[in-house]
Amino acid sequence: MSAALDPRTPVLVGIGVAAQRCDDPAEALEPCALMATALEAAGEDAGARGLLTQADSIRIPRGFWEYPDPGRLVADRIGAAAPRRVLAEIGVLQQTLLSDACVAIATGREEVALVTGGDAKYRSQRAQIAGVELENTLQSGAEPDEVLRPVASLWADLEFERGLMMAAPYYTIIESALRYADGRSLATHRDAIAQPWADMSRAAAANPHAAHRTPVAVEEIRDASARNPMVAFPYTKLHNSDWNVDQAAGLILCSVAKARACGISEERWVFPLAATESNHMLPVSNRAQLHRCPAIAVAGARAIELAGRRVEEIAHLDLYSCFPASVQMFARELGIAPGRPYTVTGGMRFAGGPLNNYVLQATARMAEVLRGDPGSTGLVTTVSGFLTKQGFGLWSTEPPANGFRFADCSAEAAAATATRPLVRDVSGSAKVAGYTVLCQGGEPVKAIAVCDLADGARTVVSSVAAELTQAMTREEFCGETVRVSETGEFRPQA
């Protein structure tokens, strides 16, 4: 590797993954201990555990846990003296933490940056089943040095009022719009979204860190059953991210100068080439085209350009896989050829998706893959919310020709995204732009539809009528005209 390489160039030198699955919660580590374990593994991976004690910063995305300052707990466990502690709340892109660390190193503000995160939801689940209280470390009066928060809400008030509270219903509304735009029947579409998930399960089988390493057949994913109930049509349980896992990841980034001073083998080096993000926040119902995401096209193309690559030259992908709609949207907007493997981990269903931390798990796995394929390029994509915010990170064992590059594409994404106003208390005819059917015990119980009005506005309506909710799982309702009432209900046009 060229000695002329800028000594401030950021490089990923240590990766660590920690996981457990203890049926006795008393034997399981709490989240902050899992994070510390992952960072310690990263120090061993780098062959320079001393980097942990020299850390200038530690950045952590929030999970289910309630620590006010997790960076302090982790720092104490790994022996870091006084790192700057950053906590990113839910709604902040996980890529932001990686990008900020790289920028800090490239500009000389930091020499060593730690990024870690994780959760222990399986431990919590087992404790609840056993009826025991978990003993987590308590912090009193602790505060991080910086807290990153989203600038707006992930949802509109009307969406929440009409029953859109969880991620799966939002994504199935987007999914229905994708299906309708493609002209697929409900049956054909269900096959189409089960196949890539079956492929992901095979990718997970090859990932030593995956939570579930048994391949799953297409029909087992597609068809609802007692073990795989329908959650929000057309998503069964196996289409949903699995956050009931105990997983953590730890990443050590430093400058090239620091890596050389510590004698870290260049075989361990993985370079961040470029990163971009869009933090433009627009509720789902305000998006004029539910089946498109211009922000992905804008920020994704910019990241690939900054990295000096073409999309065809990116050998390894990990497209954010909370639900099928996310993967489809990234593949389409980026122009990724059909049939390419979409993940190096196995995705959030099979590899595991600890809340607000999957991207760190994916980045650690991507680094392993790139080390095994020297000179190749990998892309890890990020989502926050309901395809609300998007991030991109490109990595390689070859250094960037022009140094690490970063761009915030929020303004360009906003300019490229058409919107519709959202209104309430309307009555009359409306056309269904996208919909979902919520299920309980595998049975349809409530339909929610995003509808276009004649004046160009939008509204969100719902129905619990059994005949209608069942019909909407058998027939295509996108594009259909319905009657909406001021009370927020809808029914088929007479």
N, C-alpha and C positions, 0 to 999 in steps of 0.2 A: 504494500500500500504506500502511496506517495508520501514522502516525508514533508512535501510542500503543503499538505493538507492543513487548512486553517486550524490552529490549535484550539479554537473556541467551538469548533464543529461539535454539535451534540451527538452522542452515540449511546445506544442502549447496550449495556455491558452485562447486566444481570437480570435473569428472569426466574421467578419462583411461583409455584402453585401449591396451595395447601387445600386438602379436602379430607372430610371425615364423614362417616355414616354410622353413628353410634345409636343403637336402639335404647341404651340407657343414657338419658341426657346428662346424668351426673358424671359420666366419663368423657363427655364431649367438651371441647374448647369453646369458650365464648368468642364472639366475632373479633374483638380486638386482639385476642391471642392468635386466632387464625391468620389475621393480617400480619402480625409480627412473625409468625412461622413462615409465611410466604416470603417476606422480606429477607429473613435469615437464609432461606433456600436460595434467594436471588444472590445474596452475598457469596454463598458457596459456589453457585453457578459461575459467577464472575471470577472466582478464585481470589477475591479481595474483600473479605468480610469487613475489613476496616473502613470501607466506603460508607457503611451504615453509620458508623460513629461520626463520620465527617460530613454528614448530610447538611446541606444548607436549607433544605425545605422538605416537607412531607405533605403530599396532597392526597385527599381522600374524598370519594363521593359517598353521600349518605345512603345507608341501608335501612332495614327495619329497626335497627338498634337505636337507643336513645342517648348515646354518649354525646354530651355537648362539645367535647373537644377530643375526638378519637386520636388525633395526631399526637397529643401529649401521652396518651396511654401506650400507643405503639412505640413512640420514641423512647419512653422509659424502658420498655421491654427489650429493645434492640441496642440500647446504650447510646443513642444519639443525644448529644449534649444539649443543643439549643436550636433545633431546626425551626424555620418559619413554618407555621402550621396553617394549612388551608383546608376548609371544609366546603364541598360543593353540595348544595341542597338539590333535591329532586327537581328536575326541570332544567338543570344545567347539563349540557352535553358532557359525557365522560371524556370525549376527545379533547375538550377544552383543557382538562387537567394535563394531558400529555402535551398539547400544543404550548400551553403556558410554561411548562417545564423546559421544553426545547428552546423557546424564545429566551427564557431567562439565562440559559446556558450560552446560547449563541451571542447574546449581547454582553456577556461577561458578568452578569449580576449574580450568577450562581456557578459553582463548579460541580456539585453533586446534588441531584434531585431524586427524591423517592416518590413514587406514585403507587398507592396500594388501596385496596378496597376488598370488601367481602361481607358475607353474612352467614348466619347459622340458623336458617329457617327450619331445617329438618330437626335440629335440636329443640327449637321452640315447639314444633309440632308434637314431638315425642313427649315433651314435658306436659303439654296440654292433655294429651291422651292419658298419661300416667297420673295426672292431677297433682303435679308437684311444682313448687316454685323454683324458678331458675335463679341462680346466684350470679349476677353480672356485676362487674366492677362499677362502683358508684363514683361520680365526680361531683364535687360541690364547688360552685363558683368558677368553674373552668370555662375558658373561652378561647377559641382559635384566634390566630392573628388576622385571618381574613375569612369571611363567609361569602361564597358566590351564590347568588339567588337569581332566578329567572325574572325578567322585567315585566311579565304579564302572566295571565292565567292560561292554563292549557285548554280550558273549555269555556264555552259561553254559558251564561246563567240559564238561558232557555234550554240548552241541551241537558243541563243537570236537572232542571225541573221536570223535563219529560222522560227522565229515566236513564240518561247516558252518564253512567258513573264510573264504569270500569273500562279497561282498555279493549277487551274483546268485542263489545258492541260497536265501538268506534271503528275498529279495524274491519269488522264484517260489513259495516256500511260502505267503507271504501272498497272492500272486496266485491260487493254487489255491483258497484259502479264499474269496476274493472271487468267483471263478467259481462255486463250489459254492453260495454263499449266493444268487447271482443265478439259479441254476437253468439256467445256460447249458451247452450242449454244448461239448466241446473245440474243435470246428471253429468254432462261432459265436463263442466267446470269443477265439479267435486272430484273427478278423476285427476284433473289437471293440477289441483292444489294438493292432492295426496301424494302424487309421484315425487315431487322434489323433497317432500318430508321423508319419504321412504329412503331416498338417496342420502339425505342428511343422517338418517339413522345408521347407514352403512359407514358414513364418514366418522360418526361418533365411535363406531366399533374399532376404528383405527387410531383413535385419540386416547392415549393412556390416561388423560385427565378427565375424560367424559364421565358424567354421572350414570349414564345408561349406555351400555356397550353391546346390546343385543339388537341386531337389525330387525326392523318392523316392516311387515308387508303393506303394500298400498291399500288393500281392502280393509286391513285392520285400522289404519288411520282414517280412511274415508267413512267407514260405516259406524254408526253409533251402536253402542253395546252397553251392558251393565258396567264394564270396566272402562269403557271409553264413551261416556255420555255426550250427547250434543250439548254444547255450552251456549253458543250463540250462532245460529245458522249462518253459514254452512260449516262452522268450526266445531269439531269435536274436541274433547279434552287433549288429544294428541297433537292438535294444531297449536295449542297454547304453550307459551314458555313455561318451563318448570322452575319456579323459584323456591320450591321446597327442598333446597340443597344447602349443604354446608361447604362453601367454597370461598377461597380468597386468592388473589394474585398480588405479586409484588414485583415492581419494575425499578431497576436502578439505571438512571441516566446520568451521564457525566460528560465533560468536555474530552476531546481527543487528548489534550495535554494531560488531563488527570488520568485518563486510561493508560497512557504511556508511562506516566510517573509511577503508577501502581503496578506496572508490569503485566497488565491484563492482556492475555493472548488475543491477537487480532482475529482469530477464528471465532471468538465470542462476540465480536462487534456486529451490531445491526444498526444501520443508520436510518433515522427519520429523514426522508427525502423532502416531503412537503405535507402540509396539512391545511385544510380549509374548513370553514363551518358557516352555516347560516343560522342566525339566531332570530330571524323574522318569525314571529309567533302569530298564527292565524287559526282560530278555531275551525274545526272540520266543516261545520255548517256554513261558514262564510266563504269557503273555497268554491269558486265558480265551476271548476272541473274536479269532481271528486276522484276521477280516475287518473289524474295527472299530478305531478309534483315538480313544478318548474325549478324549485330551489335545489333539488337533487341534480338536475341537469346543469344548472349554473355553477353551484359549488363543486360538484364532481368534476366537471370539465376543467375548472380552474385548478383543482388539485393535481389532476393528471398533467395539465400543461406545466405547472410549476415544477413538477417532478421530472419534466423532460421526457415523458413517456406518451405512448398511445395506448388506448384501452386494450388493444389486441396484444400489447407487449406485457401486460400484467399477468404473471403466471399463476398467482395464488390470490384467491378472493375470500373474504369473509363478510358477506352482506348481512346486515342486521336482521335477525330472524325471529323477532318476538312473535310474529304471525305471518302467514303466507303473503298477505298484501304488501308488507314491507319489502320482502325479498323481490317480489314481482316489480314493485315500483322502482327499486334501485336498478334492477337488471334492465328494465325498459328505458329509463331516463338516461342511463349511462351508455346504452347501446351494447350491452354485453350479449354475445351470441348465445342463442338457446342451446341448452345441453351442457354448458360449462358447469363444473362443480361450483356451487355457491358458497361453500364453507370449508374451512380447515379444521373446525372444532367438532362439527356435528350439529351446530345450531343450538338455540336456547331451549328447545324441547328436550334434546337428547344429551347434549354436553352439559346442560344446566345453565340456568339464567338467574344467578343471585341478583336480587333487586338492585338496580342502578350500578351494576359492576360487570356485566357480561363483557363489555368492550375491553376491559383490562385483562380478563381471562383470554379473550380472543387475540389480543395483541401479544400476550405471552406465548400462546400457541403458534401464532404467525411467526414469531421470532425463531422458534424451534424449527419450523418448516423451512424458513429461509436459510438457516444455518446448514440444513441438509441439502439445500439447492443453491449453492453459492452463485452470486451474480444475478439471481432472479429478483423480481419485484413482487411485493404483496400489498394488497389494499384491504384495509379494515374500515367499514363504514359504521356510522353511529346514528342513533335516533334518540330524541327525547320527546316524550308525549306521544301523540297519535300522528306520527310522521310530521310533527310540528316543527322540530328543529333537526338539522342534519349535519353530520360531521364526516370528515374523510382523513385518513392517515395512510400515507404510502411509505413503505419500508424496503430496505435492501441491504445486503451485505456489502454492496459497492457504495462508496460515498457519493453524495450529491455533487454534481458538476459545479453548481453555483452556490453551494451552501444550503442549509435548511431554509425553506421558504414557507411562509404562512400568510394566509389572507382570510379576512372576515368578509364574506360575500352577502351579508344580510341585506344591504341596500339593494344590490342587484337582484337578489331573490324576491324582495318585496316588489320591485318594479316589474318583474316577469310574471307575477302571480295575480291573476284576475280574481276579483272578489264579488260577492253578493251581500247586500244588507240582510240582516236577520231580524224578523218581526214576529210579534205574538198577537194574540187576539184577532185573528183573521178567520173568515169563513168563506166558503165557496169552493170552486174547483182548484185543484193543484195537481202538478205532475210529480211523480215519485222520482227523485234523482238518485237515491240510495236508501237502503233499509237493512234492518236486522230483525231477527226474531230471537228474543231471549228465552232460554229454556231452564227449567228446574226439574231435577230428576229425569232429565232427558226429554221432557215434554215441553212443547211450546206454550209460553204463558203470556208473552207480551211482545207486540210488534212496535218498532219505532222507525219512523220514516222521516228523511230529510226531503222536503218538497219544494219545487219551484213554483212561484206564483206568476200570474200573467204579467205583472208589472216589473218583473225581474228580481223581486225580492225572494227570500227564502223563509221557510218556517220549519219547525220540528214538531211532529205530532206522534201520537201513540194510540194503541188499541189493545184491549185485553179480550176482545171477542174471540171465542175459541174457534169458530168457523173461519175467521179471517186469519188468525195466526197460523193455523194449520195449513190453509191454502197458500200462504206466503212461503212455506217450505216445500211446496210442490209445483208452484207456478211462478214465472218471472213477473215481478211487480214493478221493476224499474221501467220507467217510461209510461206507466199506466196513470190514467187520470183518476183521482180520488176526490171525495168530498171531505173538507176539513171544517171543524167547528171552532168557535171562539174559546171553547173549553180545552182545546188542544187534542181532540180526538179525531180519528179519521175512519172512513168506511169506503168501500168501492163505490164508484160512480153508478148511479142507478141507470 
